Amino acid sequence: MPMTPRVVVAVDIGGTKTAAATVTRDAQVGPIQHVPTPAAAGPEAVIASVADLIRSVLEQASDDDGTVPPLLGIGVATAGMVDTRTGTIVAANSTFPGWPGTAVGKRLSGLFETKVRVQHDVAAHGAGEAWAGAGRGATCALMVAVGTGVGSAIVLEGRSRGGAHHAAGEMGHMPSRLAASMPCPCGRTGHLEAIASGPAIASRYQAIRGGDAQTPVVLARADAGEPDAVSVVRDAATALGEAIAGSVTVLDPEVVILGGGIARASQTWLTTLRQSVHHELVAPLREIPLRLSELEGAAPLLGAARAVWQADDDMPAGGRW
């Protein structure tokens, strides 16, 4: 009888929900399952929830006779800074109490007796887009995601790079001239996230107009031409564009990929962002393409899985990783 092909299960752990699916070597994503993320309940609850979800995905992928396919490995995309060498969380925000220090890779490896690759969710998003989305074929791509926060990832030859301190891509904490004196969630002032993130857009608008209008409402009002909303949204996009231009000048990527909840939500934001990047770049870099993410929620799963397939490809014939 032919051997059942081994599978990779990819997991994307977000602040409100966790997604998982099988991903093949040729970037085919199986049915995606979702469960709420019990982040507030602590790391043990999150790990238990992820383990149950992986079992459910494997059960769904079983043969007609109920045979569960053998695991090649598990790829994990997660909120928080990650030491990709050990699969351990280095830092996380208050959404995930107790998450820093959690050995996600070791815990899941022990439960499923397989190798696990763990990376930051934006890094996985970028790797997924570089594999099968807006960055296909690019040797070097810059992924920028804007939503609750502002994150980015550097993808070189199909692999996200975390840097010496696992902090590469923390674009939200770059200094920004337009955010001078504005408080950042990290506790400092003047960082990009203080002006360019979704919550920052809503907070600045509320400070001007009062009320409790949230980010989608402010973006819609900007597109409708309301002056205060236009001002706030343009400031956010201009600041982000300046940060992207600075990163492009240093990295010289072939493409910038825009993702996150805000990227498709406002034409005012997107037009201003493009203008800001174009204005700040020197002539040889000015025509760099800025592309919207193509893969939506599948991108982090693809990127997480790709790290596992790449590790398998890196092994010598007959080796075990």
Summary of the structure (lengths in Angstrom):
residues: 321
radius of gyration: 20.2
end to end distance: 25.8
largest distance: 69.9
contacts: 1158
relative contact order: 0.15
helix: 41%
strand: 21%
